[in-house]
Amino acid sequence: MQEHVFPFIKGLHGDKDSAYSKYMADAIFKIPTPLMLDKIVTVMDDIYAQMARLKSINP
């Protein structure tokens, strides 16, 4: 995550002078504990499940 995904996210906006690029330049990716990672993954799973339900209701 830290070595591949986060650098990709930091570089999503191609314009080096954009506000996004400036704010992301010094950003680091850090999840402090395994418990926090578990909470993040659980919330993301819930978000994707809600998105799937909404998509099935409103195709």
Predicted model as a PDB file, atoms N, CA, C, CB and O in Angstrom, pLDDT in the B-factor column:
MODEL        1                                                                  
ATOM      1  N   MET A   1       0.830  -1.185   0.000  1.00 66.00           N  
ATOM      2  CA  MET A   1       0.000   0.000   0.000  1.00 66.00           C  
ATOM      3  C   MET A   1       0.881   1.258   0.000  1.00 66.00           C  
ATOM      4  CB  MET A   1      -0.948  -0.007   1.217  1.00 66.00           C  
ATOM      5  O   MET A   1       0.700   2.163  -0.815  1.00 66.00           O  
ATOM      6  N   GLN A   2       1.819   1.289   0.918  1.00 69.00           N  
ATOM      7  CA  GLN A   2       2.664   2.471   1.060  1.00 69.00           C  
ATOM      8  C   GLN A   2       3.606   2.654  -0.127  1.00 69.00           C  
ATOM      9  CB  GLN A   2       3.466   2.381   2.342  1.00 69.00           C  
ATOM     10  O   GLN A   2       3.912   3.784  -0.507  1.00 69.00           O  
ATOM     11  N   GLU A   3       4.063   1.560  -0.709  1.00 75.00           N  
ATOM     12  CA  GLU A   3       5.061   1.656  -1.769  1.00 75.00           C  
ATOM     13  C   GLU A   3       4.474   1.730  -3.172  1.00 75.00           C  
ATOM     14  CB  GLU A   3       5.979   0.492  -1.688  1.00 75.00           C  
ATOM     15  O   GLU A   3       5.138   2.212  -4.089  1.00 75.00           O  
ATOM     16  N   HIS A   4       3.224   1.255  -3.362  1.00 75.00           N  
ATOM     17  CA  HIS A   4       2.670   1.203  -4.714  1.00 75.00           C  
ATOM     18  C   HIS A   4       1.386   2.020  -4.865  1.00 75.00           C  
ATOM     19  CB  HIS A   4       2.402  -0.231  -5.100  1.00 75.00           C  
ATOM     20  O   HIS A   4       1.282   2.876  -5.743  1.00 75.00           O  
ATOM     21  N   VAL A   5       0.419   1.745  -4.005  1.00 77.00           N  
ATOM     22  CA  VAL A   5      -0.895   2.385  -4.150  1.00 77.00           C  
ATOM     23  C   VAL A   5      -0.838   3.864  -3.802  1.00 77.00           C  
ATOM     24  CB  VAL A   5      -1.925   1.686  -3.266  1.00 77.00           C  
ATOM     25  O   VAL A   5      -1.329   4.694  -4.568  1.00 77.00           O  
ATOM     26  N   PHE A   6      -0.252   4.209  -2.666  1.00 76.00           N  
ATOM     27  CA  PHE A   6      -0.251   5.612  -2.252  1.00 76.00           C  
ATOM     28  C   PHE A   6       0.532   6.504  -3.216  1.00 76.00           C  
ATOM     29  CB  PHE A   6       0.330   5.736  -0.856  1.00 76.00           C  
ATOM     30  O   PHE A   6       0.058   7.595  -3.534  1.00 76.00           O  
ATOM     31  N   PRO A   7       1.701   6.093  -3.693  1.00 78.00           N  
ATOM     32  CA  PRO A   7       2.373   6.935  -4.705  1.00 78.00           C  
ATOM     33  C   PRO A   7       1.516   7.132  -5.961  1.00 78.00           C  
ATOM     34  CB  PRO A   7       3.718   6.310  -5.099  1.00 78.00           C  
ATOM     35  O   PRO A   7       1.538   8.201  -6.571  1.00 78.00           O  
ATOM     36  N   PHE A   8       0.763   6.097  -6.340  1.00 79.00           N  
ATOM     37  CA  PHE A   8      -0.141   6.231  -7.483  1.00 79.00           C  
ATOM     38  C   PHE A   8      -1.201   7.293  -7.202  1.00 79.00           C  
ATOM     39  CB  PHE A   8      -0.812   4.880  -7.806  1.00 79.00           C  
ATOM     40  O   PHE A   8      -1.478   8.140  -8.052  1.00 79.00           O  
ATOM     41  N   ILE A   9      -1.796   7.245  -5.999  1.00 79.00           N  
ATOM     42  CA  ILE A   9      -2.822   8.220  -5.623  1.00 79.00           C  
ATOM     43  C   ILE A   9      -2.233   9.623  -5.600  1.00 79.00           C  
ATOM     44  CB  ILE A   9      -3.428   7.872  -4.249  1.00 79.00           C  
ATOM     45  O   ILE A   9      -2.868  10.568  -6.070  1.00 79.00           O  
ATOM     46  N   LYS A  10      -1.028   9.770  -5.059  1.00 77.00           N  
ATOM     47  CA  LYS A  10      -0.388  11.087  -5.005  1.00 77.00           C  
ATOM     48  C   LYS A  10      -0.178  11.665  -6.395  1.00 77.00           C  
ATOM     49  CB  LYS A  10       0.947  10.998  -4.276  1.00 77.00           C  
ATOM     50  O   LYS A  10      -0.215  12.883  -6.573  1.00 77.00           O  
ATOM     51  N   GLY A  11       0.044  10.800  -7.385  1.00 76.00           N  
ATOM     52  CA  GLY A  11       0.318  11.272  -8.731  1.00 76.00           C  
ATOM     53  C   GLY A  11      -0.886  11.312  -9.652  1.00 76.00           C  
ATOM     54  O   GLY A  11      -0.725  11.480 -10.861  1.00 76.00           O  
ATOM     55  N   LEU A  12      -2.097  11.162  -9.111  1.00 77.00           N  
ATOM     56  CA  LEU A  12      -3.290  11.125  -9.957  1.00 77.00           C  
ATOM     57  C   LEU A  12      -3.486  12.400 -10.767  1.00 77.00           C  
ATOM     58  CB  LEU A  12      -4.509  10.881  -9.107  1.00 77.00           C  
ATOM     59  O   LEU A  12      -3.911  12.343 -11.921  1.00 77.00           O  
ATOM     60  N   HIS A  13      -3.186  13.522 -10.183  1.00 72.00           N  
ATOM     61  CA  HIS A  13      -3.368  14.790 -10.887  1.00 72.00           C  
ATOM     62  C   HIS A  13      -2.066  15.143 -11.566  1.00 72.00           C  
ATOM     63  CB  HIS A  13      -3.820  15.924  -9.921  1.00 72.00           C  
ATOM     64  O   HIS A  13      -1.062  15.390 -10.898  1.00 72.00           O  
ATOM     65  N   GLY A  14      -2.071  15.171 -12.873  1.00 72.00           N  
ATOM     66  CA  GLY A  14      -0.845  15.365 -13.637  1.00 72.00           C  
ATOM     67  C   GLY A  14      -0.231  16.752 -13.542  1.00 72.00           C  
ATOM     68  O   GLY A  14       0.958  16.919 -13.815  1.00 72.00           O  
ATOM     69  N   ASP A  15      -1.018  17.748 -13.158  1.00 76.00           N  
ATOM     70  CA  ASP A  15      -0.540  19.126 -13.108  1.00 76.00           C  
ATOM     71  C   ASP A  15       0.260  19.350 -11.829  1.00 76.00           C  
ATOM     72  CB  ASP A  15      -1.721  20.121 -13.192  1.00 76.00           C  
ATOM     73  O   ASP A  15      -0.308  19.375 -10.737  1.00 76.00           O  
ATOM     74  N   LYS A  16       1.569  19.511 -11.961  1.00 75.00           N  
ATOM     75  CA  LYS A  16       2.451  19.677 -10.795  1.00 75.00           C  
ATOM     76  C   LYS A  16       2.181  20.977 -10.036  1.00 75.00           C  
ATOM     77  CB  LYS A  16       3.907  19.642 -11.237  1.00 75.00           C  
ATOM     78  O   LYS A  16       2.589  21.107  -8.882  1.00 75.00           O  
ATOM     79  N   ASP A  17       1.499  21.945 -10.665  1.00 80.00           N  
ATOM     80  CA  ASP A  17       1.222  23.228 -10.020  1.00 80.00           C  
ATOM     81  C   ASP A  17      -0.163  23.289  -9.391  1.00 80.00           C  
ATOM     82  CB  ASP A  17       1.366  24.343 -11.020  1.00 80.00           C  
ATOM     83  O   ASP A  17      -0.541  24.319  -8.833  1.00 80.00           O  
ATOM     84  N   SER A  18      -0.927  22.198  -9.472  1.00 79.00           N  
ATOM     85  CA  SER A  18      -2.282  22.223  -8.918  1.00 79.00           C  
ATOM     86  C   SER A  18      -2.247  22.193  -7.395  1.00 79.00           C  
ATOM     87  CB  SER A  18      -3.101  21.041  -9.449  1.00 79.00           C  
ATOM     88  O   SER A  18      -1.252  21.790  -6.794  1.00 79.00           O  
ATOM     89  N   ALA A  19      -3.340  22.622  -6.783  1.00 82.00           N  
ATOM     90  CA  ALA A  19      -3.448  22.579  -5.327  1.00 82.00           C  
ATOM     91  C   ALA A  19      -3.328  21.140  -4.831  1.00 82.00           C  
ATOM     92  CB  ALA A  19      -4.781  23.200  -4.862  1.00 82.00           C  
ATOM     93  O   ALA A  19      -2.696  20.884  -3.806  1.00 82.00           O  
ATOM     94  N   TYR A  20      -3.933  20.205  -5.555  1.00 78.00           N  
ATOM     95  CA  TYR A  20      -3.862  18.792  -5.174  1.00 78.00           C  
ATOM     96  C   TYR A  20      -2.408  18.336  -5.104  1.00 78.00           C  
ATOM     97  CB  TYR A  20      -4.652  17.916  -6.175  1.00 78.00           C  
ATOM     98  O   TYR A  20      -1.994  17.729  -4.117  1.00 78.00           O  
ATOM     99  N   SER A  21      -1.646  18.620  -6.129  1.00 77.00           N  
ATOM    100  CA  SER A  21      -0.239  18.210  -6.174  1.00 77.00           C  
ATOM    101  C   SER A  21       0.569  18.849  -5.053  1.00 77.00           C  
ATOM    102  CB  SER A  21       0.375  18.572  -7.523  1.00 77.00           C  
ATOM    103  O   SER A  21       1.423  18.199  -4.450  1.00 77.00           O  
ATOM    104  N   LYS A  22       0.303  20.106  -4.776  1.00 80.00           N  
ATOM    105  CA  LYS A  22       1.037  20.794  -3.713  1.00 80.00           C  
ATOM    106  C   LYS A  22       0.726  20.210  -2.346  1.00 80.00           C  
ATOM    107  CB  LYS A  22       0.713  22.277  -3.725  1.00 80.00           C  
ATOM    108  O   LYS A  22       1.635  20.013  -1.539  1.00 80.00           O  
ATOM    109  N   TYR A  23      -0.559  19.928  -2.066  1.00 82.00           N  
ATOM    110  CA  TYR A  23      -0.931  19.386  -0.761  1.00 82.00           C  
ATOM    111  C   TYR A  23      -0.485  17.931  -0.601  1.00 82.00           C  
ATOM    112  CB  TYR A  23      -2.438  19.490  -0.562  1.00 82.00           C  
ATOM    113  O   TYR A  23      -0.185  17.495   0.510  1.00 82.00           O  
ATOM    114  N   MET A  24      -0.441  17.192  -1.687  1.00 80.00           N  
ATOM    115  CA  MET A  24      -0.061  15.777  -1.609  1.00 80.00           C  
ATOM    116  C   MET A  24       1.449  15.560  -1.657  1.00 80.00           C  
ATOM    117  CB  MET A  24      -0.710  15.012  -2.735  1.00 80.00           C  
ATOM    118  O   MET A  24       1.914  14.455  -1.378  1.00 80.00           O  
ATOM    119  N   ALA A  25       2.213  16.571  -2.000  1.00 79.00           N  
ATOM    120  CA  ALA A  25       3.656  16.417  -2.196  1.00 79.00           C  
ATOM    121  C   ALA A  25       4.353  15.808  -0.978  1.00 79.00           C  
ATOM    122  CB  ALA A  25       4.277  17.762  -2.516  1.00 79.00           C  
ATOM    123  O   ALA A  25       5.202  14.930  -1.131  1.00 79.00           O  
ATOM    124  N   ASP A  26       4.011  16.256   0.209  1.00 82.00           N  
ATOM    125  CA  ASP A  26       4.668  15.779   1.424  1.00 82.00           C  
ATOM    126  C   ASP A  26       3.818  14.787   2.209  1.00 82.00           C  
ATOM    127  CB  ASP A  26       5.016  16.947   2.306  1.00 82.00           C  
ATOM    128  O   ASP A  26       4.161  14.432   3.337  1.00 82.00           O  
ATOM    129  N   ALA A  27       2.729  14.344   1.629  1.00 81.00           N  
ATOM    130  CA  ALA A  27       1.830  13.424   2.327  1.00 81.00           C  
ATOM    131  C   ALA A  27       2.490  12.057   2.501  1.00 81.00           C  
ATOM    132  CB  ALA A  27       0.501  13.281   1.561  1.00 81.00           C  
ATOM    133  O   ALA A  27       3.263  11.604   1.658  1.00 81.00           O  
ATOM    134  N   ILE A  28       2.160  11.422   3.615  1.00 80.00           N  
ATOM    135  CA  ILE A  28       2.629  10.064   3.860  1.00 80.00           C  
ATOM    136  C   ILE A  28       1.422   9.185   4.172  1.00 80.00           C  
ATOM    137  CB  ILE A  28       3.670  10.024   5.025  1.00 80.00           C  
ATOM    138  O   ILE A  28       0.380   9.670   4.614  1.00 80.00           O  
ATOM    139  N   PHE A  29       1.580   7.906   3.938  1.00 79.00           N  
ATOM    140  CA  PHE A  29       0.506   6.957   4.228  1.00 79.00           C  
ATOM    141  C   PHE A  29       0.898   6.183   5.467  1.00 79.00           C  
ATOM    142  CB  PHE A  29       0.239   5.995   3.020  1.00 79.00           C  
ATOM    143  O   PHE A  29       1.926   5.506   5.492  1.00 79.00           O  
ATOM    144  N   LYS A  30       0.065   6.287   6.504  1.00 84.00           N  
ATOM    145  CA  LYS A  30       0.389   5.583   7.735  1.00 84.00           C  
ATOM    146  C   LYS A  30      -0.897   5.165   8.432  1.00 84.00           C  
ATOM    147  CB  LYS A  30       1.254   6.464   8.663  1.00 84.00           C  
ATOM    148  O   LYS A  30      -1.752   5.995   8.739  1.00 84.00           O  
ATOM    149  N   ILE A  31      -1.018   3.884   8.673  1.00 87.00           N  
ATOM    150  CA  ILE A  31      -2.087   3.356   9.503  1.00 87.00           C  
ATOM    151  C   ILE A  31      -1.393   2.857  10.764  1.00 87.00           C  
ATOM    152  CB  ILE A  31      -2.924   2.203   8.769  1.00 87.00           C  
ATOM    153  O   ILE A  31      -0.608   1.910  10.705  1.00 87.00           O  
ATOM    154  N   PRO A  32      -1.671   3.483  11.899  1.00 89.00           N  
ATOM    155  CA  PRO A  32      -0.853   3.263  13.090  1.00 89.00           C  
ATOM    156  C   PRO A  32      -0.944   1.874  13.736  1.00 89.00           C  
ATOM    157  CB  PRO A  32      -1.221   4.260  14.090  1.00 89.00           C  
ATOM    158  O   PRO A  32       0.022   1.419  14.349  1.00 89.00           O  
ATOM    159  N   THR A  33      -2.078   1.206  13.609  1.00 92.00           N  
ATOM    160  CA  THR A  33      -2.225  -0.078  14.290  1.00 92.00           C  
ATOM    161  C   THR A  33      -3.001  -1.061  13.415  1.00 92.00           C  
ATOM    162  CB  THR A  33      -2.933   0.106  15.647  1.00 92.00           C  
ATOM    163  O   THR A  33      -3.733  -0.648  12.516  1.00 92.00           O  
ATOM    164  N   PRO A  34      -2.844  -2.346  13.674  1.00 92.00           N  
ATOM    165  CA  PRO A  34      -3.650  -3.330  12.959  1.00 92.00           C  
ATOM    166  C   PRO A  34      -5.153  -3.157  13.211  1.00 92.00           C  
ATOM    167  CB  PRO A  34      -3.222  -4.728  13.361  1.00 92.00           C  
ATOM    168  O   PRO A  34      -5.963  -3.403  12.317  1.00 92.00           O  
ATOM    169  N   LEU A  35      -5.524  -2.738  14.414  1.00 96.00           N  
ATOM    170  CA  LEU A  35      -6.928  -2.511  14.716  1.00 96.00           C  
ATOM    171  C   LEU A  35      -7.506  -1.393  13.845  1.00 96.00           C  
ATOM    172  CB  LEU A  35      -7.101  -2.172  16.198  1.00 96.00           C  
ATOM    173  O   LEU A  35      -8.636  -1.494  13.367  1.00 96.00           O  
ATOM    174  N   MET A  36      -6.738  -0.343  13.644  1.00 94.00           N  
ATOM    175  CA  MET A  36      -7.200   0.757  12.783  1.00 94.00           C  
ATOM    176  C   MET A  36      -7.362   0.270  11.348  1.00 94.00           C  
ATOM    177  CB  MET A  36      -6.210   1.951  12.836  1.00 94.00           C  
ATOM    178  O   MET A  36      -8.329   0.639  10.682  1.00 94.00           O  
ATOM    179  N   LEU A  37      -6.446  -0.542  10.863  1.00 92.00           N  
ATOM    180  CA  LEU A  37      -6.561  -1.101   9.518  1.00 92.00           C  
ATOM    181  C   LEU A  37      -7.828  -1.930   9.403  1.00 92.00           C  
ATOM    182  CB  LEU A  37      -5.329  -1.955   9.172  1.00 92.00           C  
ATOM    183  O   LEU A  37      -8.533  -1.838   8.398  1.00 92.00           O  
ATOM    184  N   ASP A  38      -8.129  -2.731  10.403  1.00 95.00           N  
ATOM    185  CA  ASP A  38      -9.348  -3.538  10.410  1.00 95.00           C  
ATOM    186  C   ASP A  38     -10.587  -2.648  10.333  1.00 95.00           C  
ATOM    187  CB  ASP A  38      -9.404  -4.418  11.671  1.00 95.00           C  
ATOM    188  O   ASP A  38     -11.518  -2.938   9.582  1.00 95.00           O  
ATOM    189  N   LYS A  39     -10.596  -1.569  11.107  1.00 96.00           N  
ATOM    190  CA  LYS A  39     -11.740  -0.647  11.081  1.00 96.00           C  
ATOM    191  C   LYS A  39     -11.900  -0.002   9.707  1.00 96.00           C  
ATOM    192  CB  LYS A  39     -11.575   0.442  12.154  1.00 96.00           C  
ATOM    193  O   LYS A  39     -13.019   0.127   9.209  1.00 96.00           O  
ATOM    194  N   ILE A  40     -10.809   0.395   9.102  1.00 93.00           N  
ATOM    195  CA  ILE A  40     -10.854   1.024   7.780  1.00 93.00           C  
ATOM    196  C   ILE A  40     -11.406   0.055   6.741  1.00 93.00           C  
ATOM    197  CB  ILE A  40      -9.453   1.506   7.362  1.00 93.00           C  
ATOM    198  O   ILE A  40     -12.271   0.420   5.944  1.00 93.00           O  
ATOM    199  N   VAL A  41     -10.912  -1.170   6.750  1.00 95.00           N  
ATOM    200  CA  VAL A  41     -11.369  -2.171   5.787  1.00 95.00           C  
ATOM    201  C   VAL A  41     -12.851  -2.475   5.999  1.00 95.00           C  
ATOM    202  CB  VAL A  41     -10.533  -3.462   5.908  1.00 95.00           C  
ATOM    203  O   VAL A  41     -13.597  -2.619   5.030  1.00 95.00           O  
ATOM    204  N   THR A  42     -13.280  -2.575   7.245  1.00 96.00           N  
ATOM    205  CA  THR A  42     -14.690  -2.840   7.546  1.00 96.00           C  
ATOM    206  C   THR A  42     -15.586  -1.721   7.011  1.00 96.00           C  
ATOM    207  CB  THR A  42     -14.893  -2.999   9.065  1.00 96.00           C  
ATOM    208  O   THR A  42     -16.621  -1.991   6.402  1.00 96.00           O  
ATOM    209  N   VAL A  43     -15.195  -0.484   7.236  1.00 96.00           N  
ATOM    210  CA  VAL A  43     -15.988   0.653   6.752  1.00 96.00           C  
ATOM    211  C   VAL A  43     -16.018   0.679   5.230  1.00 96.00           C  
ATOM    212  CB  VAL A  43     -15.420   1.979   7.293  1.00 96.00           C  
ATOM    213  O   VAL A  43     -17.059   0.954   4.633  1.00 96.00           O  
ATOM    214  N   MET A  44     -14.880   0.394   4.598  1.00 95.00           N  
ATOM    215  CA  MET A  44     -14.853   0.379   3.134  1.00 95.00           C  
ATOM    216  C   MET A  44     -15.743  -0.735   2.592  1.00 95.00           C  
ATOM    217  CB  MET A  44     -13.411   0.203   2.621  1.00 95.00           C  
ATOM    218  O   MET A  44     -16.442  -0.532   1.599  1.00 95.00           O  
ATOM    219  N   ASP A  45     -15.730  -1.903   3.224  1.00 96.00           N  
ATOM    220  CA  ASP A  45     -16.622  -2.989   2.812  1.00 96.00           C  
ATOM    221  C   ASP A  45     -18.079  -2.557   2.908  1.00 96.00           C  
ATOM    222  CB  ASP A  45     -16.383  -4.239   3.674  1.00 96.00           C  
ATOM    223  O   ASP A  45     -18.878  -2.854   2.020  1.00 96.00           O  
ATOM    224  N   ASP A  46     -18.427  -1.851   3.991  1.00 97.00           N  
ATOM    225  CA  ASP A  46     -19.800  -1.362   4.153  1.00 97.00           C  
ATOM    226  C   ASP A  46     -20.167  -0.363   3.056  1.00 97.00           C  
ATOM    227  CB  ASP A  46     -19.973  -0.712   5.533  1.00 97.00           C  
ATOM    228  O   ASP A  46     -21.278  -0.396   2.527  1.00 97.00           O  
ATOM    229  N   ILE A  47     -19.248   0.508   2.724  1.00 96.00           N  
ATOM    230  CA  ILE A  47     -19.495   1.499   1.668  1.00 96.00           C  
ATOM    231  C   ILE A  47     -19.753   0.800   0.335  1.00 96.00           C  
ATOM    232  CB  ILE A  47     -18.294   2.473   1.539  1.00 96.00           C  
ATOM    233  O   ILE A  47     -20.699   1.141  -0.375  1.00 96.00           O  
ATOM    234  N   TYR A  48     -18.913  -0.177  -0.002  1.00 95.00           N  
ATOM    235  CA  TYR A  48     -19.099  -0.899  -1.270  1.00 95.00           C  
ATOM    236  C   TYR A  48     -20.402  -1.690  -1.278  1.00 95.00           C  
ATOM    237  CB  TYR A  48     -17.919  -1.844  -1.522  1.00 95.00           C  
ATOM    238  O   TYR A  48     -21.054  -1.794  -2.317  1.00 95.00           O  
ATOM    239  N   ALA A  49     -20.790  -2.253  -0.125  1.00 96.00           N  
ATOM    240  CA  ALA A  49     -22.060  -2.979  -0.052  1.00 96.00           C  
ATOM    241  C   ALA A  49     -23.230  -2.023  -0.269  1.00 96.00           C  
ATOM    242  CB  ALA A  49     -22.200  -3.697   1.309  1.00 96.00           C  
ATOM    243  O   ALA A  49     -24.182  -2.362  -0.972  1.00 96.00           O  
ATOM    244  N   GLN A  50     -23.169  -0.839   0.325  1.00 95.00           N  
ATOM    245  CA  GLN A  50     -24.220   0.158   0.127  1.00 95.00           C  
ATOM    246  C   GLN A  50     -24.274   0.609  -1.325  1.00 95.00           C  
ATOM    247  CB  GLN A  50     -23.996   1.363   1.044  1.00 95.00           C  
ATOM    248  O   GLN A  50     -25.361   0.786  -1.876  1.00 95.00           O  
ATOM    249  N   MET A  51     -23.127   0.795  -1.946  1.00 94.00           N  
ATOM    250  CA  MET A  51     -23.094   1.193  -3.353  1.00 94.00           C  
ATOM    251  C   MET A  51     -23.729   0.123  -4.230  1.00 94.00           C  
ATOM    252  CB  MET A  51     -21.653   1.459  -3.805  1.00 94.00           C  
ATOM    253  O   MET A  51     -24.465   0.440  -5.165  1.00 94.00           O  
ATOM    254  N   ALA A  52     -23.449  -1.140  -3.933  1.00 94.00           N  
ATOM    255  CA  ALA A  52     -24.027  -2.237  -4.710  1.00 94.00           C  
ATOM    256  C   ALA A  52     -25.544  -2.283  -4.540  1.00 94.00           C  
ATOM    257  CB  ALA A  52     -23.405  -3.579  -4.290  1.00 94.00           C  
ATOM    258  O   ALA A  52     -26.273  -2.516  -5.504  1.00 94.00           O  
ATOM    259  N   ARG A  53     -26.015  -2.062  -3.318  1.00 93.00           N  
ATOM    260  CA  ARG A  53     -27.470  -2.037  -3.087  1.00 93.00           C  
ATOM    261  C   ARG A  53     -28.121  -0.896  -3.848  1.00 93.00           C  
ATOM    262  CB  ARG A  53     -27.780  -1.906  -1.588  1.00 93.00           C  
ATOM    263  O   ARG A  53     -29.167  -1.079  -4.472  1.00 93.00           O  
ATOM    264  N   LEU A  54     -27.511   0.277  -3.799  1.00 92.00           N  
ATOM    265  CA  LEU A  54     -28.065   1.420  -4.516  1.00 92.00           C  
ATOM    266  C   LEU A  54     -28.071   1.195  -6.022  1.00 92.00           C  
ATOM    267  CB  LEU A  54     -27.280   2.674  -4.186  1.00 92.00           C  
ATOM    268  O   LEU A  54     -29.016   1.571  -6.716  1.00 92.00           O  
ATOM    269  N   LYS A  55     -27.012   0.581  -6.513  1.00 90.00           N  
ATOM    270  CA  LYS A  55     -26.951   0.302  -7.952  1.00 90.00           C  
ATOM    271  C   LYS A  55     -28.019  -0.679  -8.375  1.00 90.00           C  
ATOM    272  CB  LYS A  55     -25.585  -0.236  -8.332  1.00 90.00           C  
ATOM    273  O   LYS A  55     -28.563  -0.557  -9.472  1.00 90.00           O  
ATOM    274  N   SER A  56     -28.340  -1.664  -7.524  1.00 91.00           N  
ATOM    275  CA  SER A  56     -29.366  -2.638  -7.865  1.00 91.00           C  
ATOM    276  C   SER A  56     -30.774  -2.021  -7.793  1.00 91.00           C  
ATOM    277  CB  SER A  56     -29.269  -3.847  -6.930  1.00 91.00           C  
ATOM    278  O   SER A  56     -31.689  -2.474  -8.483  1.00 91.00           O  
ATOM    279  N   ILE A  57     -30.939  -0.997  -6.963  1.00 88.00           N  
ATOM    280  CA  ILE A  57     -32.233  -0.307  -6.860  1.00 88.00           C  
ATOM    281  C   ILE A  57     -32.419   0.676  -8.008  1.00 88.00           C  
ATOM    282  CB  ILE A  57     -32.348   0.430  -5.515  1.00 88.00           C  
ATOM    283  O   ILE A  57     -33.520   0.808  -8.544  1.00 88.00           O  
ATOM    284  N   ASN A  58     -31.357   1.360  -8.382  1.00 81.00           N  
ATOM    285  CA  ASN A  58     -31.385   2.376  -9.444  1.00 81.00           C  
ATOM    286  C   ASN A  58     -30.437   1.979 -10.557  1.00 81.00           C  
ATOM    287  CB  ASN A  58     -31.009   3.773  -8.890  1.00 81.00           C  
ATOM    288  O   ASN A  58     -29.350   2.546 -10.662  1.00 81.00           O  
ATOM    289  N   PRO A  59     -30.817   1.017 -11.396  1.00 71.00           N  
ATOM    290  CA  PRO A  59     -29.881   0.557 -12.447  1.00 71.00           C  
ATOM    291  C   PRO A  59     -29.583   1.597 -13.501  1.00 71.00           C  
ATOM    292  CB  PRO A  59     -30.431  -0.659 -13.122  1.00 71.00           C  
ATOM    293  O   PRO A  59     -28.817   1.334 -14.429  1.00 71.00           O  
TER     294      PRO A  59                                                      
ENDMDL                                                                          
END                                                                             
